[in-house]
Amino acid sequence: MPRIQNKALAAYRRKLKRQGIIRIELLVRKEDAGLVRSIAHALADPARQTQARDLLRKRFGGSSHGGLKALLAAAPLDGIELSRDRDSGRNVDL
């Protein structure tokens, strides 16, 4: 690719990055390509993006950014014994 095209492409990608848009690549089955494209278009359309995100999050769950602590707090721990006896180790003669 000529240098001028590389510069133009880099400038275009910087512009998208400033707008909060990233480029991703997906591998999907041929029959699912249209579906994935329509989902991407719905997420990009200001009139439909909120409804599309809500629907997708409800169905597939959103990414929670709470980390391990939030994951453990949300885990179903019914019937699991979490307390244990205090172990002071073993006696060692020095």
N, CA, C and O atoms as CSV, one atom per row, in Angstrom:
chain,resi,resn,atom,element,x,y,z
A,1,MET,N,N,0.856,-1.168,0.000
A,1,MET,CA,C,0.000,0.000,0.000
A,1,MET,C,C,0.909,1.240,0.000
A,1,MET,O,O,1.825,1.339,0.816
A,2,PRO,N,N,0.655,2.168,-0.901
A,2,PRO,CA,C,1.480,3.379,-0.949
A,2,PRO,C,C,1.400,4.181,0.350
A,2,PRO,O,O,0.438,4.073,1.110
A,3,ARG,N,N,2.430,4.980,0.580
A,3,ARG,CA,C,2.559,5.753,1.824
A,3,ARG,C,C,1.376,6.691,2.043
A,3,ARG,O,O,0.906,6.827,3.173
A,4,ILE,N,N,0.891,7.330,1.003
A,4,ILE,CA,C,-0.217,8.276,1.137
A,4,ILE,C,C,-1.493,7.563,1.588
A,4,ILE,O,O,-2.280,8.115,2.356
A,5,GLN,N,N,-1.690,6.339,1.109
A,5,GLN,CA,C,-2.864,5.571,1.532
A,5,GLN,C,C,-2.732,5.144,2.988
A,5,GLN,O,O,-3.714,5.149,3.730
A,6,ASN,N,N,-1.527,4.776,3.396
A,6,ASN,CA,C,-1.296,4.405,4.797
A,6,ASN,C,C,-1.595,5.574,5.727
A,6,ASN,O,O,-2.203,5.393,6.782
A,7,LYS,N,N,-1.170,6.771,5.339
A,7,LYS,CA,C,-1.419,7.952,6.158
A,7,LYS,C,C,-2.907,8.248,6.245
A,7,LYS,O,O,-3.417,8.588,7.312
A,8,ALA,N,N,-3.609,8.118,5.113
A,8,ALA,CA,C,-5.049,8.378,5.102
A,8,ALA,C,C,-5.786,7.357,5.968
A,8,ALA,O,O,-6.699,7.717,6.710
A,9,LEU,N,N,-5.398,6.105,5.876
A,9,LEU,CA,C,-6.031,5.063,6.673
A,9,LEU,C,C,-5.764,5.280,8.158
A,9,LEU,O,O,-6.666,5.124,8.981
A,10,ALA,N,N,-4.537,5.636,8.500
A,10,ALA,CA,C,-4.204,5.894,9.902
A,10,ALA,C,C,-4.998,7.085,10.438
A,10,ALA,O,O,-5.467,7.051,11.575
A,11,ALA,N,N,-5.152,8.130,9.637
A,11,ALA,CA,C,-5.928,9.297,10.057
A,11,ALA,C,C,-7.400,8.929,10.254
A,11,ALA,O,O,-8.036,9.383,11.206
A,12,TYR,N,N,-7.931,8.114,9.361
A,12,TYR,CA,C,-9.325,7.676,9.467
A,12,TYR,C,C,-9.537,6.858,10.740
A,12,TYR,O,O,-10.528,7.054,11.444
A,13,ARG,N,N,-8.616,5.944,11.038
A,13,ARG,CA,C,-8.735,5.126,12.244
A,13,ARG,C,C,-8.570,5.954,13.515
A,13,ARG,O,O,-9.220,5.660,14.518
A,14,ARG,N,N,-7.721,6.977,13.500
A,14,ARG,CA,C,-7.600,7.882,14.660
A,14,ARG,C,C,-8.905,8.642,14.879
A,14,ARG,O,O,-9.335,8.833,16.017
A,15,LYS,N,N,-9.532,9.076,13.784
A,15,LYS,CA,C,-10.813,9.784,13.876
A,15,LYS,C,C,-11.878,8.883,14.502
A,15,LYS,O,O,-12.624,9.320,15.378
A,16,LEU,N,N,-11.950,7.635,14.057
A,16,LEU,CA,C,-12.908,6.700,14.633
A,16,LEU,C,C,-12.628,6.452,16.111
A,16,LEU,O,O,-13.556,6.362,16.915
A,17,LYS,N,N,-11.364,6.344,16.466
A,17,LYS,CA,C,-10.985,6.115,17.860
A,17,LYS,C,C,-11.425,7.285,18.737
A,17,LYS,O,O,-11.897,7.074,19.855
A,18,ARG,N,N,-11.277,8.507,18.247
A,18,ARG,CA,C,-11.731,9.677,19.002
A,18,ARG,C,C,-13.240,9.661,19.198
A,18,ARG,O,O,-13.744,10.179,20.194
A,19,GLN,N,N,-13.960,9.068,18.254
A,19,GLN,CA,C,-15.413,8.976,18.346
A,19,GLN,C,C,-15.857,7.799,19.209
A,19,GLN,O,O,-17.052,7.611,19.440
A,20,GLY,N,N,-14.893,7.005,19.687
A,20,GLY,CA,C,-15.224,5.861,20.533
A,20,GLY,C,C,-15.606,4.620,19.750
A,20,GLY,O,O,-16.249,3.719,20.288
A,21,ILE,N,N,-15.223,4.564,18.505
A,21,ILE,CA,C,-15.540,3.418,17.655
A,21,ILE,C,C,-14.276,2.591,17.468
A,21,ILE,O,O,-13.204,3.122,17.178
A,22,ILE,N,N,-14.424,1.278,17.640
A,22,ILE,CA,C,-13.284,0.395,17.404
A,22,ILE,C,C,-13.620,-0.561,16.276
A,22,ILE,O,O,-14.789,-0.786,15.962
A,23,ARG,N,N,-12.606,-1.110,15.683
A,23,ARG,CA,C,-12.775,-2.055,14.580
A,23,ARG,C,C,-12.575,-3.451,15.137
A,23,ARG,O,O,-11.584,-3.723,15.815
A,24,ILE,N,N,-13.525,-4.340,14.847
A,24,ILE,CA,C,-13.378,-5.727,15.267
A,24,ILE,C,C,-13.570,-6.623,14.055
A,24,ILE,O,O,-14.181,-6.233,13.061
A,25,GLU,N,N,-13.043,-7.812,14.160
A,25,GLU,CA,C,-13.202,-8.789,13.088
A,25,GLU,C,C,-13.846,-10.026,13.682
A,25,GLU,O,O,-13.415,-10.519,14.724
A,26,LEU,N,N,-14.871,-10.522,13.025
A,26,LEU,CA,C,-15.584,-11.706,13.494
A,26,LEU,C,C,-15.564,-12.775,12.426
A,26,LEU,O,O,-15.603,-12.487,11.230
A,27,LEU,N,N,-15.503,-14.000,12.873
A,27,LEU,CA,C,-15.659,-15.128,11.967
A,27,LEU,C,C,-16.989,-15.784,12.290
A,27,LEU,O,O,-17.190,-16.289,13.395
A,28,VAL,N,N,-17.897,-15.775,11.323
A,28,VAL,CA,C,-19.223,-16.364,11.517
A,28,VAL,C,C,-19.544,-17.248,10.329
A,28,VAL,O,O,-18.919,-17.150,9.272
A,29,ARG,N,N,-20.509,-18.096,10.517
A,29,ARG,CA,C,-20.969,-18.953,9.420
A,29,ARG,C,C,-21.605,-18.081,8.346
A,29,ARG,O,O,-22.134,-17.006,8.630
A,30,LYS,N,N,-21.546,-18.555,7.130
A,30,LYS,CA,C,-22.038,-17.788,5.990
A,30,LYS,C,C,-23.498,-17.383,6.166
A,30,LYS,O,O,-23.881,-16.264,5.824
A,31,GLU,N,N,-24.311,-18.294,6.700
A,31,GLU,CA,C,-25.736,-17.987,6.853
A,31,GLU,C,C,-26.004,-16.988,7.981
A,31,GLU,O,O,-27.098,-16.427,8.048
A,32,ASP,N,N,-25.026,-16.751,8.876
A,32,ASP,CA,C,-25.205,-15.800,9.972
A,32,ASP,C,C,-24.651,-14.410,9.657
A,32,ASP,O,O,-24.847,-13.478,10.436
A,33,ALA,N,N,-23.973,-14.265,8.539
A,33,ALA,CA,C,-23.327,-12.990,8.207
A,33,ALA,C,C,-24.338,-11.844,8.128
A,33,ALA,O,O,-24.087,-10.757,8.649
A,34,GLY,N,N,-25.460,-12.081,7.487
A,34,GLY,CA,C,-26.486,-11.038,7.371
A,34,GLY,C,C,-27.051,-10.640,8.719
A,34,GLY,O,O,-27.314,-9.464,8.967
A,35,LEU,N,N,-27.240,-11.624,9.592
A,35,LEU,CA,C,-27.751,-11.360,10.932
A,35,LEU,C,C,-26.776,-10.494,11.729
A,35,LEU,O,O,-27.185,-9.536,12.386
A,36,VAL,N,N,-25.497,-10.830,11.669
A,36,VAL,CA,C,-24.490,-10.052,12.400
A,36,VAL,C,C,-24.414,-8.634,11.849
A,36,VAL,O,O,-24.278,-7.679,12.613
A,37,ARG,N,N,-24.497,-8.494,10.551
A,37,ARG,CA,C,-24.491,-7.151,9.946
A,37,ARG,C,C,-25.706,-6.337,10.404
A,37,ARG,O,O,-25.586,-5.150,10.707
A,38,SER,N,N,-26.872,-6.981,10.451
A,38,SER,CA,C,-28.070,-6.244,10.862
A,38,SER,C,C,-27.985,-5.843,12.337
A,38,SER,O,O,-28.474,-4.777,12.713
A,39,ILE,N,N,-27.381,-6.670,13.164
A,39,ILE,CA,C,-27.174,-6.306,14.574
A,39,ILE,C,C,-26.240,-5.104,14.666
A,39,ILE,O,O,-26.494,-4.172,15.428
A,40,ALA,N,N,-25.155,-5.129,13.885
A,40,ALA,CA,C,-24.203,-4.010,13.898
A,40,ALA,C,C,-24.885,-2.723,13.427
A,40,ALA,O,O,-24.648,-1.655,13.993
A,41,HIS,N,N,-25.719,-2.817,12.407
A,41,HIS,CA,C,-26.434,-1.627,11.916
A,41,HIS,C,C,-27.418,-1.110,12.966
A,41,HIS,O,O,-27.563,0.101,13.136
A,42,ALA,N,N,-28.091,-2.017,13.666
A,42,ALA,CA,C,-29.032,-1.594,14.707
A,42,ALA,C,C,-28.302,-0.895,15.846
A,42,ALA,O,O,-28.808,0.079,16.403
A,43,LEU,N,N,-27.113,-1.388,16.196
A,43,LEU,CA,C,-26.337,-0.754,17.271
A,43,LEU,C,C,-25.777,0.598,16.851
A,43,LEU,O,O,-25.540,1.462,17.695
A,44,ALA,N,N,-25.565,0.785,15.557
A,44,ALA,CA,C,-25.032,2.057,15.059
A,44,ALA,C,C,-26.117,3.093,14.806
A,44,ALA,O,O,-25.819,4.285,14.739
A,45,ASP,N,N,-27.357,2.672,14.666
A,45,ASP,CA,C,-28.464,3.570,14.377
A,45,ASP,C,C,-28.934,4.258,15.662
A,45,ASP,O,O,-29.374,3.575,16.587
A,46,PRO,N,N,-28.853,5.589,15.747
A,46,PRO,CA,C,-29.254,6.285,16.971
A,46,PRO,C,C,-30.704,6.033,17.378
A,46,PRO,O,O,-31.028,6.084,18.564
A,47,ALA,N,N,-31.567,5.764,16.422
A,47,ALA,CA,C,-32.976,5.548,16.742
A,47,ALA,C,C,-33.220,4.168,17.371
A,47,ALA,O,O,-34.173,3.990,18.130
A,48,ARG,N,N,-32.363,3.201,17.054
A,48,ARG,CA,C,-32.580,1.835,17.528
A,48,ARG,C,C,-31.531,1.342,18.508
A,48,ARG,O,O,-31.695,0.255,19.062
A,49,GLN,N,N,-30.458,2.091,18.751
A,49,GLN,CA,C,-29.340,1.560,19.514
A,49,GLN,C,C,-29.696,1.227,20.967
A,49,GLN,O,O,-29.244,0.203,21.479
A,50,THR,N,N,-30.476,2.043,21.631
A,50,THR,CA,C,-30.828,1.783,23.027
A,50,THR,C,C,-31.645,0.512,23.151
A,50,THR,O,O,-31.369,-0.331,24.006
A,51,GLN,N,N,-32.642,0.374,22.307
A,51,GLN,CA,C,-33.491,-0.811,22.343
A,51,GLN,C,C,-32.692,-2.069,21.979
A,51,GLN,O,O,-32.879,-3.121,22.591
A,52,ALA,N,N,-31.814,-1.963,20.996
A,52,ALA,CA,C,-31.010,-3.120,20.584
A,52,ALA,C,C,-30.065,-3.544,21.703
A,52,ALA,O,O,-29.929,-4.735,21.984
A,53,ARG,N,N,-29.409,-2.574,22.345
A,53,ARG,CA,C,-28.492,-2.903,23.449
A,53,ARG,C,C,-29.230,-3.558,24.610
A,53,ARG,O,O,-28.765,-4.549,25.172
A,54,ASP,N,N,-30.388,-2.995,24.965
A,54,ASP,CA,C,-31.172,-3.568,26.062
A,54,ASP,C,C,-31.576,-5.004,25.755
A,54,ASP,O,O,-31.467,-5.883,26.609
A,55,LEU,N,N,-32.040,-5.234,24.543
A,55,LEU,CA,C,-32.455,-6.570,24.140
A,55,LEU,C,C,-31.284,-7.553,24.177
A,55,LEU,O,O,-31.424,-8.670,24.676
A,56,LEU,N,N,-30.142,-7.141,23.654
A,56,LEU,CA,C,-28.970,-8.020,23.643
A,56,LEU,C,C,-28.441,-8.280,25.048
A,56,LEU,O,O,-28.030,-9.398,25.359
A,57,ARG,N,N,-28.447,-7.262,25.894
A,57,ARG,CA,C,-27.975,-7.454,27.268
A,57,ARG,C,C,-28.891,-8.382,28.056
A,57,ARG,O,O,-28.424,-9.201,28.847
A,58,LYS,N,N,-30.207,-8.250,27.833
A,58,LYS,CA,C,-31.150,-9.131,28.521
A,58,LYS,C,C,-30.955,-10.576,28.083
A,58,LYS,O,O,-31.001,-11.492,28.904
A,59,ARG,N,N,-30.739,-10.775,26.805
A,59,ARG,CA,C,-30.654,-12.139,26.273
A,59,ARG,C,C,-29.287,-12.777,26.517
A,59,ARG,O,O,-29.210,-13.952,26.875
A,60,PHE,N,N,-28.224,-12.025,26.330
A,60,PHE,CA,C,-26.888,-12.592,26.397
A,60,PHE,C,C,-26.065,-12.067,27.559
A,60,PHE,O,O,-24.917,-12.475,27.735
A,61,GLY,N,N,-26.626,-11.178,28.349
A,61,GLY,CA,C,-25.896,-10.621,29.480
A,61,GLY,C,C,-24.819,-9.666,29.008
A,61,GLY,O,O,-24.097,-9.937,28.048
A,62,GLY,N,N,-24.728,-8.573,29.684
A,62,GLY,CA,C,-23.701,-7.609,29.337
A,62,GLY,C,C,-22.407,-7.956,30.024
A,62,GLY,O,O,-22.359,-8.828,30.892
A,63,SER,N,N,-21.384,-7.284,29.638
A,63,SER,CA,C,-20.110,-7.502,30.312
A,63,SER,C,C,-20.110,-6.668,31.584
A,63,SER,O,O,-20.253,-5.446,31.542
A,64,SER,N,N,-19.951,-7.333,32.693
A,64,SER,CA,C,-19.901,-6.595,33.958
A,64,SER,C,C,-18.450,-6.258,34.251
A,64,SER,O,O,-17.570,-7.111,34.136
A,65,HIS,N,N,-18.211,-5.040,34.623
A,65,HIS,CA,C,-16.854,-4.581,34.869
A,65,HIS,C,C,-16.529,-4.563,36.356
A,65,HIS,O,O,-15.639,-3.831,36.787
A,66,GLY,N,N,-17.237,-5.356,37.136
A,66,GLY,CA,C,-17.026,-5.347,38.567
A,66,GLY,C,C,-15.818,-6.143,39.003
A,66,GLY,O,O,-15.344,-5.968,40.126
A,67,GLY,N,N,-15.316,-6.996,38.167
A,67,GLY,CA,C,-14.161,-7.795,38.509
A,67,GLY,C,C,-14.526,-9.035,39.313
A,67,GLY,O,O,-15.692,-9.420,39.401
A,68,LEU,N,N,-13.512,-9.645,39.891
A,68,LEU,CA,C,-13.694,-10.897,40.626
A,68,LEU,C,C,-14.572,-10.716,41.856
A,68,LEU,O,O,-15.392,-11.581,42.162
A,69,LYS,N,N,-14.412,-9.611,42.558
A,69,LYS,CA,C,-15.198,-9.381,43.765
A,69,LYS,C,C,-16.695,-9.330,43.448
A,69,LYS,O,O,-17.497,-9.924,44.167
A,70,ALA,N,N,-17.071,-8.635,42.394
A,70,ALA,CA,C,-18.476,-8.555,41.999
A,70,ALA,C,C,-18.986,-9.907,41.514
A,70,ALA,O,O,-20.136,-10.266,41.764
A,71,LEU,N,N,-18.137,-10.652,40.825
A,71,LEU,CA,C,-18.528,-11.976,40.357
A,71,LEU,C,C,-18.810,-12.902,41.530
A,71,LEU,O,O,-19.803,-13.630,41.520
A,72,LEU,N,N,-17.947,-12.884,42.543
A,72,LEU,CA,C,-18.151,-13.725,43.721
A,72,LEU,C,C,-19.372,-13.283,44.519
A,72,LEU,O,O,-20.088,-14.118,45.072
A,73,ALA,N,N,-19.613,-11.979,44.582
A,73,ALA,CA,C,-20.779,-11.479,45.318
A,73,ALA,C,C,-22.078,-11.896,44.633
A,73,ALA,O,O,-23.092,-12.095,45.301
A,74,ALA,N,N,-22.057,-12.027,43.318
A,74,ALA,CA,C,-23.260,-12.390,42.580
A,74,ALA,C,C,-23.444,-13.903,42.452
A,74,ALA,O,O,-24.479,-14.356,41.963
A,75,ALA,N,N,-22.460,-14.685,42.884
A,75,ALA,CA,C,-22.527,-16.143,42.731
A,75,ALA,C,C,-23.552,-16.746,43.681
A,75,ALA,O,O,-23.680,-16.294,44.819
A,76,PRO,N,N,-24.279,-17.753,43.231
A,76,PRO,CA,C,-25.236,-18.431,44.116
A,76,PRO,C,C,-24.484,-19.349,45.079
A,76,PRO,O,O,-23.925,-20.363,44.661
A,77,LEU,N,N,-24.471,-18.999,46.354
A,77,LEU,CA,C,-23.700,-19.751,47.350
A,77,LEU,C,C,-24.590,-20.472,48.346
A,77,LEU,O,O,-24.138,-20.801,49.443
A,78,ASP,N,N,-25.841,-20.725,47.997
A,78,ASP,CA,C,-26.757,-21.430,48.893
A,78,ASP,C,C,-26.269,-22.853,49.113
A,78,ASP,O,O,-25.962,-23.571,48.162
A,79,GLY,N,N,-26.202,-23.250,50.375
A,79,GLY,CA,C,-25.813,-24.614,50.711
A,79,GLY,C,C,-24.319,-24.865,50.725
A,79,GLY,O,O,-23.895,-26.008,50.893
A,80,ILE,N,N,-23.522,-23.849,50.556
A,80,ILE,CA,C,-22.072,-24.012,50.570
A,80,ILE,C,C,-21.549,-23.500,51.902
A,80,ILE,O,O,-21.828,-22.368,52.296
A,81,GLU,N,N,-20.800,-24.332,52.583
A,81,GLU,CA,C,-20.216,-23.969,53.885
A,81,GLU,C,C,-18.949,-23.167,53.635
A,81,GLU,O,O,-17.987,-23.670,53.054
A,82,LEU,N,N,-18.956,-21.918,54.077
A,82,LEU,CA,C,-17.823,-21.031,53.820
A,82,LEU,C,C,-16.922,-20.831,55.038
A,82,LEU,O,O,-15.864,-20.213,54.920
A,83,SER,N,N,-17.318,-21.338,56.196
A,83,SER,CA,C,-16.472,-21.175,57.376
A,83,SER,C,C,-15.646,-22.440,57.572
A,83,SER,O,O,-16.042,-23.531,57.162
A,84,ARG,N,N,-14.496,-22.269,58.202
A,84,ARG,CA,C,-13.645,-23.423,58.477
A,84,ARG,C,C,-12.932,-23.211,59.789
A,84,ARG,O,O,-12.805,-22.082,60.261
A,85,ASP,N,N,-12.466,-24.298,60.382
A,85,ASP,CA,C,-11.755,-24.232,61.658
A,85,ASP,C,C,-10.409,-23.554,61.462
A,85,ASP,O,O,-9.754,-23.705,60.430
A,86,ARG,N,N,-10.024,-22.814,62.470
A,86,ARG,CA,C,-8.737,-22.118,62.429
A,86,ARG,C,C,-7.622,-23.134,62.598
A,86,ARG,O,O,-7.642,-23.916,63.549
A,87,ASP,N,N,-6.672,-23.139,61.714
A,87,ASP,CA,C,-5.560,-24.075,61.750
A,87,ASP,C,C,-4.297,-23.294,62.114
A,87,ASP,O,O,-3.875,-22.400,61.382
A,88,SER,N,N,-3.707,-23.642,63.245
A,88,SER,CA,C,-2.505,-22.941,63.679
A,88,SER,C,C,-1.232,-23.599,63.168
A,88,SER,O,O,-0.131,-23.211,63.557
A,89,GLY,N,N,-1.374,-24.554,62.331
A,89,GLY,CA,C,-0.199,-25.210,61.778
A,89,GLY,C,C,0.199,-26.410,62.621
A,89,GLY,O,O,-0.604,-26.909,63.409
A,90,ARG,N,N,1.401,-26.864,62.466
A,90,ARG,CA,C,1.879,-28.019,63.227
A,90,ARG,C,C,3.010,-27.606,64.153
A,90,ARG,O,O,3.695,-26.612,63.909
A,91,ASN,N,N,3.198,-28.363,65.201
A,91,ASN,CA,C,4.263,-28.078,66.155
A,91,ASN,C,C,5.588,-28.591,65.598
A,91,ASN,O,O,5.703,-29.735,65.159
A,92,VAL,N,N,6.560,-27.724,65.630
A,92,VAL,CA,C,7.876,-28.084,65.123
A,92,VAL,C,C,8.899,-27.778,66.193
A,92,VAL,O,O,8.936,-26.667,66.721
A,93,ASP,N,N,9.733,-28.756,66.519
A,93,ASP,CA,C,10.821,-28.540,67.482
A,93,ASP,C,C,12.035,-28.001,66.718
A,93,ASP,O,O,12.529,-28.614,65.772
A,94,LEU,N,N,12.488,-26.840,67.166
A,94,LEU,CA,C,13.662,-26.236,66.523
A,94,LEU,C,C,14.863,-26.461,67.343
A,94,LEU,O,O,15.954,-26.028,66.972
